[in-house]
């Protein structure tokens, strides 16, 4: 079936290093992708998004790369800080079936651990 | 400003009992979503409200689950005859726009434990 998944369940990096979190998706109809950060005990927080007509989008210390050929999405965090420690989810968005709702399909998440 | 709030933050209930989970969206947000997050898993869509339109219930796992949204603001998710597999964190999100998901703002969730 269609799914969004992650290559690594846990990623441990040293403070100051760059982090790369990967995600694979299988639904070619998805036209929008989002990365969320979820800290312990909190709801997910939007980080960055990218539309399927783009290959790269940059935010503050974060970059999302989209490779539609291999259906791969990645989140790059520059100069990782202890505050970046959290679970990161990728999500793909498919146009709703006439409902106007955008259906998000979430991956299972990658835990990022930043070592001081 | 105030974000999305949910109550209770934690709920422990016995199998077979009914529970009600509450979501207070950000004022003025017309769209409201409920998700379920099992331990170590991603978010599973449950139900979506948009303005006065009929809710999209396509994600509700069984007829034991229902939700309503009164006055276009507060929403209540009800689970009847709870089962142990209902144990999860239930997250609510609200949005200002009908079809732009990145503007979903999530609440802290309600952790439901069914014993």
Interface residues (C-beta under 8 A of the other chain):
Chain A: X4 X32 X34 X41 X42 X43 X44 X45 X46 X49 X89 X91 X93 X96 X99 X100 X101 X102 X103 X104 X105 X106 X107 X108 X109
Chain B: X4 X40 X41 X42 X43 X44 X45 X48 X50 X53 X56 X58 X91 X93 X98 X99 X100 X101 X102 X103 X104 X105 X106 X107 X108 X109
